[in-house]
Amino acid sequence: MSWSVVILNKVVELNALLDNMHARFQRITNMFATFGLDQVRMPYVW
């Protein structure tokens, strides 16, 4: 099963984020896509 991350109901300007915040966002979404939400635990998913 493959996962994808979709952001709904809000326009998000990833380019406007600071470099470290953009990198963190990319890392977390990659973990979701790779392992799935059920395998990613705190502090990324509550």
Secondary structure, 3 states (H helix, E strand, C coil): CCCCCCCCCCCCCHHHCCHHHHHHHHHHHHHHHHHCCCCCCCCCCC
